[in-house]
Amino acid sequence: MKAILHADKNWGIGKSNSLMFKIPADMKFFRETTTGNVVVMGSNTLKSFPGGKPLKDRLNVVLYPDGEDREDCKIVRSVEELFGEIKKYPPEKVFVIGGQMMYKTLLPYCESVLVTKVDAEGDADAFFENLDENTDFELVYESEPVETNGYTVRFTTYKNNNLKTY
């Protein structure tokens, strides 16, 4: 499994249950990377999508302990049930997409983390662990800077060198 996100200079990932920046290059990368795959999220992330609808052309698995079953996505009620569901798919096809608690809970089980680093501060109220300070993770790829919608971003990949199994 992988995690995918964008983060500001302080590893901020969101504000008021929304993205902090509109970054077309990041949205394109996210869409191209996750389309046709499994996306894993918490209930607040699902609620943050337009109309609370899941992402198109992906299997949306949502950890939502008190949520009702839905036709348009797979609702799981516990982390154990989540692991049982995602074991059905190849790990390289499973992407954790938020929010803060899902990332924190599932980070040890992610073989890699795809981070679009935004060279700005977003006044975040939700954060991702600083992988540059986590000895279990190693930066294995960093793109040249890309200018997009007034922001400078770098696409990075971190490898988990202490992967837990689920």
C-alpha positions as CSV (number, residue, x, y, z in Angstrom):
1,M,0.0,0.0,0.0
2,K,1.1,3.6,-0.6
3,A,0.1,6.9,0.7
4,I,-0.4,9.9,-1.6
5,L,-0.8,13.6,-0.5
6,H,0.4,17.1,-0.8
7,A,2.1,18.9,2.1
8,D,3.2,22.5,2.8
9,K,6.6,23.5,4.3
10,N,5.4,22.4,7.7
11,W,3.9,19.1,6.5
12,G,0.4,20.6,6.7
13,I,-2.1,18.6,4.6
14,G,-5.4,20.4,5.1
15,K,-7.4,23.2,6.6
16,S,-11.1,23.0,7.6
17,N,-11.5,19.5,6.1
18,S,-10.3,20.8,2.7
19,L,-7.2,21.1,0.7
20,M,-5.1,24.2,1.3
21,F,-4.0,24.8,-2.3
22,K,-5.4,24.4,-5.8
23,I,-2.5,22.9,-7.6
24,P,-3.4,21.6,-11.1
25,A,-0.2,19.6,-11.6
26,D,-0.8,17.9,-8.2
27,M,-4.4,17.1,-9.0
28,K,-3.4,15.7,-12.4
29,F,-0.7,13.5,-10.7
30,F,-3.2,12.3,-8.1
31,R,-5.8,11.5,-10.7
32,E,-3.4,9.7,-13.0
33,T,-1.8,7.7,-10.1
34,T,-5.0,6.6,-8.4
35,T,-7.5,6.1,-11.3
36,G,-8.3,2.4,-11.7
37,N,-7.0,1.6,-8.3
38,V,-8.2,1.4,-4.7
39,V,-8.4,4.5,-2.6
40,V,-8.6,4.3,1.2
41,M,-9.9,7.1,3.3
42,G,-11.6,8.1,6.5
43,S,-15.2,9.4,6.6
44,N,-14.2,13.1,6.8
45,T,-12.3,12.8,3.6
46,L,-15.3,11.3,1.8
47,K,-17.5,14.1,3.3
48,S,-15.0,16.7,1.9
49,F,-15.6,15.6,-1.7
50,P,-18.2,17.5,-3.8
51,G,-21.6,16.2,-2.7
52,G,-19.9,13.7,-0.4
53,K,-19.6,11.4,-3.5
54,P,-16.7,9.0,-3.9
55,L,-14.0,9.5,-6.5
56,K,-14.9,8.2,-10.0
57,D,-13.1,5.3,-11.6
58,R,-11.7,4.0,-8.3
59,L,-12.8,1.6,-5.6
60,N,-13.4,3.8,-2.6
61,V,-12.9,2.1,0.7
62,V,-14.0,4.3,3.6
63,L,-13.3,3.6,7.3
64,Y,-16.6,4.9,8.7
65,P,-17.5,3.1,12.0
66,D,-21.0,4.7,12.2
67,G,-21.7,5.1,8.5
68,E,-24.4,3.3,6.6
69,D,-23.6,0.9,3.8
70,R,-23.6,2.6,0.4
71,E,-23.8,1.4,-3.2
72,D,-21.1,3.8,-4.4
73,C,-18.3,2.8,-2.1
74,K,-17.2,0.1,0.4
75,I,-17.8,1.1,4.0
76,V,-15.7,-0.7,6.6
77,R,-16.3,-0.2,10.4
78,S,-12.9,-1.0,11.9
79,V,-9.2,-1.1,11.0
80,E,-9.3,-4.9,11.1
81,E,-12.1,-4.9,8.6
82,L,-10.2,-2.4,6.5
83,F,-7.2,-4.7,6.4
84,G,-9.4,-7.6,5.5
85,E,-10.8,-5.6,2.6
86,I,-7.5,-4.2,1.2
87,K,-5.8,-7.6,1.4
88,K,-8.0,-8.6,-1.6
89,Y,-6.0,-6.3,-3.9
90,P,-2.3,-6.1,-4.9
91,P,-0.5,-3.7,-2.5
92,E,0.7,-1.5,-5.4
93,K,-2.9,-0.8,-6.3
94,V,-3.9,0.5,-2.8
95,F,-3.5,4.2,-2.0
96,V,-4.3,5.9,1.3
97,I,-5.6,9.4,0.5
98,G,-6.5,10.9,3.9
99,G,-7.2,12.3,6.2
100,Q,-4.8,12.9,9.1
101,M,-5.9,10.0,11.3
102,M,-5.9,7.5,8.4
103,Y,-2.4,8.6,7.4
104,K,-1.2,8.3,11.0
105,T,-2.8,4.9,11.5
106,L,-1.7,3.4,8.2
107,L,1.7,5.0,7.6
108,P,3.7,2.0,9.2
109,Y,1.9,-0.3,6.6
110,C,2.7,1.9,3.6
111,E,5.6,0.7,1.5
112,S,6.0,4.2,0.0
113,V,4.6,7.7,0.3
114,L,4.1,10.0,-2.6
115,V,4.4,13.6,-1.4
116,T,3.9,16.7,-3.5
117,K,5.8,19.2,-1.5
118,V,4.5,22.7,-1.8
119,D,6.9,25.5,-1.2
120,A,4.4,27.6,0.8
121,E,2.6,27.7,4.1
122,G,-1.1,26.8,4.1
123,D,-2.2,27.7,7.6
124,A,-3.0,24.0,8.1
125,D,-5.0,22.5,10.9
126,A,-4.2,18.9,9.8
127,F,-0.7,17.5,9.5
128,F,1.3,14.6,8.2
129,E,4.3,13.2,9.9
130,N,7.6,14.9,8.8
131,L,9.2,12.0,6.9
132,D,12.5,13.8,6.7
133,E,12.7,13.3,10.5
134,N,11.4,9.7,10.5
135,T,14.3,7.2,10.5
136,D,12.0,4.5,9.0
137,F,11.6,6.5,5.8
138,E,14.1,7.4,3.1
139,L,13.7,10.0,0.3
140,V,14.3,8.0,-2.8
141,Y,13.0,10.4,-5.5
142,E,12.6,14.2,-5.8
143,S,11.6,15.9,-9.0
144,E,13.0,19.2,-10.3
145,P,10.8,22.1,-9.1
146,V,7.6,22.6,-11.0
147,E,5.7,26.0,-11.2
148,T,1.9,25.5,-11.1
149,N,-0.8,28.0,-10.3
150,G,1.6,30.4,-8.5
151,Y,3.2,27.6,-6.4
152,T,6.5,25.8,-6.6
153,V,6.1,22.1,-6.0
154,R,8.4,19.0,-6.0
155,F,7.1,15.5,-6.5
156,T,8.8,13.2,-4.0
157,T,8.8,9.5,-3.0
158,Y,9.7,8.2,0.4
159,K,10.4,4.5,0.9
160,N,9.5,2.8,4.2
161,N,12.5,0.8,5.4
162,N,10.6,-0.7,8.4
163,L,7.4,-1.9,6.7
164,K,4.7,-3.6,8.9
165,T,2.5,-6.2,7.4
166,Y,-1.3,-6.2,7.7
